[in-house]
Amino acid sequence: MLDLFRQAKTEEIADLMRLQASGHVCTPWAGARPGFGSALTRSGSSGIIAEYKRASPSKGDINLGAPPRETCEGYARAGACALSILTETRYFKGRLDHLTETGHIGLPLLRKDFILHPLQVEATAATPASAILLIVRMFRTQDELAGLHARCLELGLEPVVEVFDERDLDRAKEIKSSIIQVNNRDLDTLQTDLNRCLTLVRRKEEGEIWIGASGISTPAHVRELKSAGLDGLLVGTALMKNPDPGHGLAGLTGEAS
């Protein structure tokens, strides 16, 4: 599955390289970038990263009619502490400018996409995003992963390093990732298993911020994962399949509180 995503990024990266060759420079965002990690760990935080996701490979079209601005404003009203914005176009039907459309809300934004090249990081830094997803398995060498992780930090973006298993986690810890996201989805079957989070979080160390993602859909899930030590929970499909995603989040956080 990740090979398909890697191939889907080929054209985007080529376009960015052509722009760079023609003299185009991405101007860094001049506004504030609210702290992403700190939003998850501050006192009283819901810990919920509400995701704007129009479609996915596992679910197909989810909610194509939900506008990013209004949806994310609803998430903010319902108590989200941060927002995850899917920007991948082919499989998730997102757009990079969804970050700009939701930046006014004031919550920290995570750009969720398949990031492989420094120019993608520079393009992200030109938006209001506070954080950017780096998936360990997308990088064939540790040097590539470490280099892009460092570039994110140089540009003022908090890298959220996603892992699926123990080996991925070893690689994340080797580059001293401070924000680690565990994806509960099996990439072969596309099924989810919360035990991935529950098992890997046992290796959480002081100073690390941990996020659980995929398959989180009930207040019981929220309680169980938070009790296990997860600082943040990224919830997307369970909210977006609701005609009013903000209302879906209110139900999740209200019952969990």
MITOR-512641 format. One record per residue (C-alpha): residue number from 1; x, y, z. Coordinates in nm, 4 decimals, m for minus. Each point is the difference from the previous one (the first is absolute). Example, Ala and Ser with C-alpha at 12.3 -4.5 7.8 and 13.67 -1.06 7.14 Angstrom:
// residues 2
<1; <1.2300; m0.4500; 0.7800>>
<2; <0.1370; 0.3440; m0.0660>>
END
This chain:
// residues 257
<1; <0.0000; 0.0000; 0.0000>>
<2; <0.2748; 0.2475; 0.0877>>
<3; <0.1620; m0.0643; m0.3391>>
<4; <m0.3214; 0.1231; m0.1657>>
<5; <0.0109; 0.3127; 0.2134>>
<6; <0.3674; 0.0501; m0.0827>>
<7; <m0.0771; m0.0223; m0.3718>>
<8; <m0.2872; 0.2458; 0.0407>>
<9; <0.2445; 0.2597; 0.1300>>
<10; <0.2318; m0.0247; m0.3012>>
<11; <m0.1858; 0.2614; m0.2044>>
<12; <m0.0361; 0.2392; 0.2943>>
<13; <0.3712; m0.0139; 0.0753>>
<14; <0.0874; 0.0441; m0.3672>>
<15; <m0.2213; 0.3094; m0.0142>>
<16; <0.1710; 0.1438; 0.3071>>
<17; <0.3401; m0.0648; m0.1550>>
<18; <m0.1027; 0.1745; m0.3228>>
<19; <m0.1204; 0.3000; 0.1971>>
<20; <0.3281; 0.0141; 0.1895>>
<21; <0.1983; m0.0225; m0.3260>>
<22; <m0.1976; 0.2943; m0.1378>>
<23; <0.0988; 0.2112; 0.3010>>
<24; <m0.3112; m0.0410; 0.2117>>
<25; <0.0588; 0.0144; 0.3748>>
<26; <m0.2564; m0.1017; 0.2613>>
<27; <m0.0428; 0.2925; 0.2368>>
<28; <m0.0310; m0.1221; 0.3595>>
<29; <m0.3288; 0.0727; 0.1759>>
<30; <0.0331; 0.3295; 0.1856>>
<31; <m0.2752; m0.0625; 0.2528>>
<32; <0.0047; m0.1878; 0.3268>>
<33; <0.0241; m0.3778; 0.0158>>
<34; <m0.1755; m0.1209; 0.3171>>
<35; <0.1936; m0.2748; 0.1767>>
<36; <m0.1190; m0.3439; m0.1084>>
<37; <0.1608; m0.2212; 0.2626>>
<38; <m0.0763; 0.2442; 0.2792>>
<39; <m0.3675; 0.0064; m0.1022>>
<40; <m0.0207; m0.3731; 0.0706>>
<41; <0.1661; 0.0112; 0.3391>>
<42; <m0.1194; 0.3233; 0.1603>>
<43; <m0.2259; m0.0243; 0.3030>>
<44; <m0.3644; m0.0467; m0.0926>>
<45; <0.0694; m0.0960; m0.3622>>
<46; <m0.2438; m0.2426; m0.1609>>
<47; <0.2936; m0.1623; m0.1767>>
<48; <m0.2188; m0.0443; m0.3073>>
<49; <0.1501; 0.0798; m0.3396>>
<50; <m0.3064; 0.0277; m0.2225>>
<51; <0.0670; m0.0836; m0.3623>>
<52; <m0.1377; 0.1525; m0.3167>>
<53; <m0.0040; m0.2959; m0.2386>>
<54; <m0.2250; m0.0111; m0.3055>>
<55; <0.0869; m0.3522; m0.1177>>
<56; <0.2380; m0.2882; 0.0663>>
<57; <0.1202; m0.3203; m0.1710>>
<58; <m0.1717; m0.2177; 0.2621>>
<59; <m0.3358; 0.1830; 0.0035>>
<60; <m0.0213; 0.1682; m0.3394>>
<61; <m0.1902; 0.3286; m0.0024>>
<62; <m0.0903; 0.0930; 0.3576>>
<63; <m0.1391; 0.3522; m0.0028>>
<64; <0.0807; 0.1961; m0.3137>>
<65; <m0.2569; 0.2678; 0.0790>>
<66; <0.1470; 0.1126; 0.3316>>
<67; <0.1846; 0.3324; m0.0547>>
<68; <0.3350; 0.0246; 0.1805>>
<69; <m0.0588; 0.3364; 0.1656>>
<70; <m0.3414; m0.0740; 0.1493>>
<71; <0.0919; m0.3571; 0.0918>>
<72; <0.3104; 0.1026; 0.1898>>
<73; <m0.1788; 0.2889; 0.1700>>
<74; <m0.2474; m0.2608; 0.1244>>
<75; <0.2876; m0.2113; 0.1268>>
<76; <0.1376; 0.2985; 0.1915>>
<77; <m0.3372; 0.0674; 0.1629>>
<78; <m0.0259; m0.3675; 0.0982>>
<79; <0.3307; 0.0056; 0.1875>>
<80; <0.2688; m0.1178; m0.2429>>
<81; <0.3458; 0.1032; 0.1184>>
<82; <0.1534; m0.0260; m0.3488>>
<83; <m0.0988; m0.0728; m0.3589>>
<84; <0.1362; m0.2512; m0.2484>>
<85; <m0.0454; 0.1034; m0.3618>>
<86; <0.0300; m0.2613; m0.2757>>
<87; <0.1674; 0.1684; m0.2982>>
<88; <0.0633; m0.3045; m0.2233>>
<89; <m0.2030; 0.0382; m0.3183>>
<90; <m0.0267; m0.3374; m0.1762>>
<91; <m0.1146; m0.2340; 0.2761>>
<92; <m0.1266; 0.2393; 0.2682>>
<93; <m0.1304; 0.2793; m0.2262>>
<94; <0.1651; 0.2711; 0.2054>>
<95; <0.1879; 0.3155; m0.0985>>
<96; <0.2911; 0.1920; 0.1459>>
<97; <m0.2049; 0.3194; 0.0130>>
<98; <m0.2354; m0.1628; 0.2519>>
<99; <0.2694; 0.0929; 0.2519>>
<100; <m0.0318; 0.3674; m0.0891>>
<101; <m0.3795; m0.0207; 0.0054>>
<102; <0.0047; m0.1277; 0.3597>>
<103; <0.2923; 0.1977; 0.1406>>
<104; <m0.2212; 0.2813; 0.1292>>
<105; <m0.1578; m0.2326; 0.2580>>
<106; <0.3038; 0.0261; 0.2242>>
<107; <0.0508; m0.3688; 0.0758>>
<108; <0.3315; m0.1615; m0.0947>>
<109; <m0.0181; m0.1736; m0.3377>>
<110; <0.1657; m0.3269; m0.0951>>
<111; <0.0647; m0.0486; m0.3705>>
<112; <m0.0781; m0.3671; m0.0599>>
<113; <0.1403; m0.1203; m0.3305>>
<114; <0.2782; m0.2166; m0.1393>>
<115; <0.3084; 0.2137; 0.0428>>
<116; <0.3162; m0.1180; m0.1741>>
<117; <0.1913; 0.3064; m0.1185>>
<118; <0.1338; 0.3194; 0.1605>>
<119; <m0.1979; 0.2107; m0.2490>>
<120; <m0.3229; m0.1437; 0.1417>>
<121; <0.1131; 0.1168; 0.3424>>
<122; <0.0755; 0.3468; m0.1369>>
<123; <m0.3454; 0.0128; m0.1628>>
<124; <m0.1526; m0.0929; 0.3359>>
<125; <0.1965; 0.2728; 0.1746>>
<126; <m0.1686; 0.2495; m0.2337>>
<127; <m0.3362; m0.0907; 0.1598>>
<128; <m0.1314; 0.0510; 0.3564>>
<129; <0.0825; m0.3632; 0.0894>>
<130; <0.1663; m0.0538; 0.3353>>
<131; <0.0892; m0.3658; m0.0541>>
<132; <0.0666; m0.2435; m0.2825>>
<133; <m0.0321; m0.3781; m0.0197>>
<134; <0.3056; m0.2123; m0.0785>>
<135; <m0.0734; m0.3710; m0.0462>>
<136; <0.3056; m0.2059; 0.0895>>
<137; <m0.0708; m0.2674; m0.2616>>
<138; <m0.0058; 0.2531; m0.2815>>
<139; <0.3764; 0.0427; 0.0427>>
<140; <0.2238; m0.2750; m0.1302>>
<141; <0.3040; 0.1205; 0.1932>>
<142; <0.0440; 0.1397; 0.3461>>
<143; <0.2006; 0.2904; m0.1375>>
<144; <m0.2967; 0.1078; m0.2148>>
<145; <m0.2318; m0.0103; 0.2994>>
<146; <0.2442; 0.1844; 0.2255>>
<147; <0.0689; 0.2635; m0.2647>>
<148; <m0.3639; 0.0842; m0.0591>>
<149; <m0.0707; m0.0032; 0.3738>>
<150; <0.2762; 0.2557; 0.0477>>
<151; <m0.1275; 0.2129; m0.2879>>
<152; <m0.3454; 0.0170; 0.1570>>
<153; <0.1493; 0.1300; 0.3225>>
<154; <0.2111; 0.2564; m0.1859>>
<155; <m0.3164; 0.1416; m0.1599>>
<156; <m0.1931; 0.0168; 0.3258>>
<157; <m0.2218; m0.3035; m0.0623>>
<158; <m0.0511; m0.2679; 0.2647>>
<159; <0.0589; m0.3425; m0.1597>>
<160; <m0.2549; m0.2633; 0.1011>>
<161; <0.1748; m0.3306; m0.0677>>
<162; <m0.2387; m0.2845; m0.0776>>
<163; <0.0775; m0.3641; 0.0808>>
<164; <m0.1800; m0.3289; m0.0530>>
<165; <0.2144; m0.2467; 0.1944>>
<166; <0.3025; m0.0484; 0.2240>>
<167; <0.2495; 0.0349; m0.2843>>
<168; <m0.1518; 0.3323; m0.1076>>
<169; <0.0095; 0.1145; 0.3609>>
<170; <0.3689; m0.0868; 0.0268>>
<171; <0.0668; 0.2231; m0.3015>>
<172; <m0.2093; 0.2831; 0.1449>>
<173; <0.1843; m0.0130; 0.3283>>
<174; <0.3371; m0.0124; m0.1753>>
<175; <m0.0626; 0.3466; m0.1466>>
<176; <m0.1277; 0.1181; 0.3392>>
<177; <m0.3567; 0.0662; m0.1105>>
<178; <m0.1868; 0.1887; 0.2687>>
<179; <m0.3475; m0.0542; m0.1496>>
<180; <m0.0806; m0.3604; m0.0917>>
<181; <m0.3249; m0.1088; m0.1618>>
<182; <m0.1051; m0.3655; m0.0015>>
<183; <m0.2198; m0.1003; m0.2928>>
<184; <m0.2323; m0.2864; 0.0924>>
<185; <m0.0697; m0.0942; m0.3626>>
<186; <0.1421; m0.3128; m0.1651>>
<187; <0.1267; 0.1181; m0.3388>>
<188; <m0.0711; m0.3347; m0.1660>>
<189; <m0.3552; m0.0617; 0.1224>>
<190; <m0.0886; 0.3656; 0.0828>>
<191; <m0.1571; m0.1294; 0.3226>>
<192; <0.0662; 0.1801; 0.3285>>
<193; <0.1081; m0.1398; 0.3361>>
<194; <0.0321; 0.2289; 0.3014>>
<195; <0.2407; m0.2489; 0.1560>>
<196; <0.2731; 0.1542; m0.2148>>
<197; <m0.0255; 0.3175; 0.2087>>
<198; <m0.0453; m0.1847; 0.3253>>
<199; <0.3103; m0.2118; m0.0613>>
<200; <0.2385; 0.2603; m0.1389>>
<201; <m0.0844; 0.2737; 0.2516>>
<202; <0.1665; m0.2128; 0.2667>>
<203; <0.3251; 0.1276; m0.1489>>
<204; <m0.0898; 0.3638; 0.0583>>
<205; <0.2837; 0.1930; 0.1641>>
<206; <0.0162; 0.3259; 0.1883>>
<207; <m0.0229; 0.3007; m0.2291>>
<208; <m0.1827; m0.1843; m0.2772>>
<209; <m0.3513; 0.0872; m0.1181>>
<210; <m0.1990; m0.2951; m0.1327>>
<211; <m0.3012; m0.0011; m0.2310>>
<212; <m0.2311; m0.2867; m0.0932>>
<213; <m0.1577; m0.0003; m0.3471>>
<214; <m0.2473; m0.2105; m0.2022>>
<215; <m0.2951; m0.2005; 0.1245>>
<216; <m0.0915; 0.2339; 0.2868>>
<217; <m0.3746; 0.0461; m0.0097>>
<218; <m0.1595; m0.0245; 0.3461>>
<219; <0.0313; 0.1651; 0.3419>>
<220; <0.1146; m0.3382; 0.1321>>
<221; <0.2914; 0.0038; m0.2458>>
<222; <0.0913; 0.3494; 0.1161>>
<223; <m0.0021; m0.1003; 0.3656>>
<224; <0.2001; m0.3182; m0.0566>>
<225; <0.2725; 0.1614; m0.2084>>
<226; <0.0386; 0.3034; 0.2230>>
<227; <0.0224; m0.2254; 0.3050>>
<228; <0.2788; m0.1921; m0.1743>>
<229; <0.2095; 0.3168; m0.0328>>
<230; <m0.0858; 0.1445; m0.3405>>
<231; <0.0141; 0.3810; 0.0126>>
<232; <m0.1979; 0.0582; m0.3175>>
<233; <m0.2527; m0.1894; m0.2085>>
<234; <m0.0474; 0.0725; m0.3693>>
<235; <m0.3592; m0.0626; m0.1082>>
<236; <m0.1115; 0.0365; m0.3597>>
<237; <m0.2394; m0.2430; m0.1647>>
<238; <m0.2229; m0.0378; 0.3066>>
<239; <m0.0594; 0.3761; m0.0078>>
<240; <m0.0108; 0.0653; m0.3735>>
<241; <m0.2630; m0.2662; m0.0663>>
<242; <m0.2365; 0.2040; 0.2169>>
<243; <m0.2026; 0.2508; m0.2051>>
<244; <0.1185; 0.2557; 0.2557>>
<245; <0.3586; m0.1001; 0.0922>>
<246; <0.0131; 0.2529; 0.2843>>
<247; <m0.3099; m0.1558; 0.1525>>
<248; <0.1701; m0.3384; m0.0278>>
<249; <0.2971; 0.1327; 0.1955>>
<250; <m0.2251; 0.1533; 0.2656>>
<251; <m0.1527; m0.3418; 0.0579>>
<252; <0.3399; m0.1645; 0.0241>>
<253; <0.1511; 0.2480; 0.2440>>
<254; <m0.3220; 0.0567; 0.1957>>
<255; <m0.0495; m0.3627; 0.0832>>
<256; <0.3701; m0.0491; 0.0653>>
<257; <0.0297; 0.2837; 0.2487>>
END
